[in-house]
């Protein structure tokens, strides 16, 4: 059953909203207090474009939290357990954020834009409020605000050719999470090799929200020879790739170690940061759950699940939850990402997935599934 999403002034529209509607936008959700496209009416075509061609995504909901001032770097250091030594202008870092209990509260890409300005490209939570509160409480000389920045993603194996035709062949030499300022037709942006898929691509960080339709049109025209079409952060591909969706996969106790993010944090660095003592204790205690994949029996799933599915194992004992499930054409199986108790993973035991339509057997596998 389809449900209409009421539009109103409390939820903001992106600079690409009207272009997305003209391109056939069929479904949306709310993310970071903005309407976020979630489908254009043909999931199979959208998946195929991402896997085999190129797609363009309105991801303006990836709001930027800017830290600007003499203490911008000091504030950024306190917000993340990632060691920011060696941070340079032009090279981003994936930087999970934790609260004082060691719980992950966001997992942005951190970019140093200038000597006194750093951006956090955030997932769905009010990090501007958190960062501003930390800065004020610690007496830091750094203003925290949301700049006029709206990413447009170009993803898929043909994305590089499309972006090179717009910006020049220099984009082919950008490393992952690297970025560079650029203008086309006077439209200011930052071009970054990034995006929420494992298929490769770029994000154009538009810096003038009044020109979103112009930028959309430029990308759509440049992509025509490559069969570009609209899409969204792809549900099936993200499950195949084991990408973490903050808020969907995480809960109020998820810590970096159980999410497999330990390699991105440095608890022993000399710099203090929020949650340092708690993370030391969590490391000492060891992980009780692990973010894993599932191969699930049964007929191919259609659509997506709207609730977490409980997992059990021996004698009906609780084993965890499946956070996102889908049928993968590339795997030829129903798959899921799930938070699973470590003792279940260590035992290499099968689990039972309690779906709304019955119970299905499943095998636990490492991520990424592909």
N, C-alpha and C positions, 0 to 999 in steps of 0.2 A: 504494500500500500504506500503510495507516494504521499508525502507531507509537504505542504507549501511552507516556504521560509518567508516570513513577513519582513519587508524592508522598512527601515525607519532611521531617524537621525541619530539614535543612540549608538548604532553600529556603523562604522565608517566604510565607505566604498574606496577601492583602490583607484589609482590613476588609470588603470587599464580596465576598469569595470565595464564601461560601455562597449569597449572593443571586444571584451570577452563575451558579452551578451550578443553582440552582432555575429560573433564566431560560433554561436550555438550553445552557450552556457546552459546546462540543464539542471545542475545541482550545485549547492553551495552549503558551507557550514560557517560558523563564526570562530575566528582564531585571532588572538591578540586584538579583540574588540573590532575586527574587520570581517567583511564577507570574504570567504576564501572559496574559490571554485574547487569543486570536487568531481566534476564530470561534465562531458559534452554529449552524452547520449549514446556513445558507442565505445564501451570499455575495451572491446577486443581491438579496435582500430587504434585507440590511444596507447594501449600496451604495445602493439606492434610498431607504432612510430617510435616509441622510446627504445625498444630493443633493437630494431633493424634500421631506423631512419633518424628522424629528428622531430622534436616536439618543442613548442613554446608554452611556458607556464606563467600565469600571473601569480607570483609569490610575494607580492607586496606586503603580505601579512608577516613576512620575516622582518619585523620592525627592528630598527637600529636604536640601541641605547648608546648615546654619545657621552663620553667622559672627557671633559675639556678643562684644561688649566694646568698649573705647575705640578699638581699632585695627581694628574690623570693616570700615570703609570703606577704610582703607589696605590691608588684606589683599585686599579685593575688587578694588581698583585694580591690585594687583600680579598678580592671577590672570588678568586679561583685558586684551587690547589695545584694548578699547572704551574710549573716553573717558567717564568717569562724572561729569564735571562736570554739574551740574544735576540729578543724581539726587535724587528726592524720594519721600517716603513716599506710597504709593498709585499709583505709576506704574512699571511694570516696563520692563526693557530686554532685548532679545536680546543676549547677551554671549558670543561664542565664547571658548573658552579654548585656549591654545597651550602647548606645552612649550618648552624652551629651544632646540630646533631649529626652532621656528616651525611645528610640526605641530599641527593641530587635535586636541585630546584630549577635547573635549566642546563642546556648544553649548547651554548652559542659558538659561533666562529668569532674569534677576536681579531681585530685588524687595527694596526696602528696607522692612522691616516696622516698624521703630522707629528711634529715633536711634542705637541701638547694636546693631542686629540686621539682618542681610541674609541672604536665602535665595537659593540657587541651585537651580532646578528642573531636575535634570540628566537627560541621556540615559544610555545604558548604559555607564558606566565608573566606577571607584572614586575619584571626585573628592574624597570626604571625606578619604581618605588623602593625596592630593596637597595639598589645602589645609592640612591639619594639618601636613604636613611643611614646607611653605613657611612657615607661621606660626611653627613652632618654630625653624627654621633662621634666620629673620630676627628672632627675639626679639620677636614682635608680641604685644600683649596682647589676644588674641582667642581664644575657645574655639570649636572646630570640632566640630559634633555633628549627628546626625540627629534632628530634632524629630518629634513624633507628628503627622505631617501626611500626608494621603492624598487626592490629587485624584480627583474624579469628574467626568468630562467630559460636557457636554450640547452636541451639535453638530448643525448643519443649519440650514436657513432658518427653521424654526419654533422654534429653540432659545430665542430671545429671549422669545417669548410664554410658553414653559414656565417659564423662570427668573423672568420678571416675575410670574407667578402665584404663585411661591413667595416671592420676596423683595420684590416691589414694583416699580413702574414706574421707580424710580431707576436700575435696571440698564440701561435703554434709553439712558441718557446716558453710560455708561462708555465711554471710548475704548479702543482696542486696547492690550492689556497693562496697562490700569488695573485696580485692585483695591480692595476695601473689606471690612472685617470685617463679619460678620453672624451672627445666631443665629436658628434656627428650632426651636421646641420645646426650647430650651435647648441645642441642638447647635451648638457653636462652629465657625465656618468663615471662610475668606476667599473672597469671590466675585471672580473675575477674568474679564475678557473675553479669553479665550485658548483655545488648543486646537490640536492637530496636524491641522488641515484648513484648506482655503480656503473652507469653506462657512459659516463664522461660528459663534460659540457661546461657551460659558463653561466654566470649570472651578471646581468647588466644592472648596476645599482644606479638607477635614475635619480638625479639630484634636483629635479624640477618637476614637481607633481602635476603642473599644468600641461606637461607635454607627453603624458603617458600614451595617448592615442597616436601621436606622431611616432613615438618609438616603436609601439606595437606594429604600426603599418610598415615601418622600415624593416623590421625583423621578418614580418610575414612575406614581404616582397623578396627579400634576399633569400628566404628559404624556399621559395616556389620551385626552383630547379631541383631541389632535394626532397620535395614532397612534404614540406613542413606542415604541421597542423596543430591545433590547440590540444592541450592536455593539462594534467595536474600532477602533483607529486603522486606517483603511481602506487596504488595499494599492493598489487601483486608483486611488482618488482622490489618494493622495499622489504616485503616479507622474504622473498628469495634471497635478497642481499643481507638480511639481518640488520637493517638500519634501525636504530632506536628512535621511536616516536615518543618524545617526552609527553607525559600525561596519559598516553594510550597504553604504553608498555610499563610505565613506572607507577608506583604508589607512594604513599606517604612515608615509606621506610626504605625506599630503594637507595642503595649506596653505590659508589663508583666501582667497587670491587666485584659485586655480584652482577653488575651490568657489563663487565669486561672492559672497564675504562681505567683500570689501574695503571696502564702504560702512559696515560695522559696526565698523571698526577705525580707530584714529588713531595711526599710528606716530610722528608728529611731536609728539604731546602732551608736555608737560613732565614728566609722571609716568613713572617707570620701571615696567616690567612684564616678566613672564617671556617670553622669546623676542624681546625688542625688537631686539637686534642681528641675530638670524637673520632676522627679518621684513624688516628694512631691506635685507639682502642679497638676499632672495627678491624683493622689489619691484624692486630694481635689475636682477636677472637676467631678470625677466619670466616670465610663465606658460608652462609647457611642456605643460600639460594643461588642459582645461576641462570643467566639469560641464554636460552638455548632454542634450537629449532625442533620442529616435530614433522614427521611424515605420518599422515593420518589416513587410515583405511576408509573405504566406502566410495560411493558414487561421487563424481566431481561436484564440489560446492558451486553454487551459483550466488553471485552477489557477495556481500560481506556481512560478518556477524556484527550485531549491535550491542553485545555484552560480552564480558569475559566469561570463558567457559572453564569450569572447574575440572581439575585433573585429579584422579586417584590412582593408587597402585595397590600393592598387596593388601588383601582383605578390606578394600575400600578406604584405606588410609589416604588422607589428603596429600597430594603431591605437588600442587601448585596451580597455576592458571595459564590458559592460552589467551594472549592479549590480542592477536590478530590472526585470522585464518583466511585462506584463499585456495583456489585451485590453480596450480602452476602448470601452464602448457609446456614449459621447458623441462620441468621435472617429471611431468606426467603423473602427478599425485596431488592430493590435498596436503597443504603445508601450513605451518603456523610458527610464529615466534611466541615464546612462553617463558615464564619465570617458574623454575622448577627447583624443588628442594635438592640440595647437594647430595644427600644420601641416595636419592633416586637416580641421579646422574651417575654417581660413582658405582652403583650397582648394575648399570647398563640395563635397567629393568624397563619393560614395556609399561605404558600407562593407558588409562581409560579417559577419553575425552567426553565429558557430559554435555552434549549439545542440547539445544532446545527440542530437537526431534528424535532423540535417542542417544545411546552410547556407542562410541567408536573406539577401536583400538588404535594405538599410535606408538611409534618408535622415536626415541629422543636422539637428535643428531646435533653436531656442532654447527655453529654459524660461521660464515654464511652458508646457506643451503646450496646456493650456486655461487 
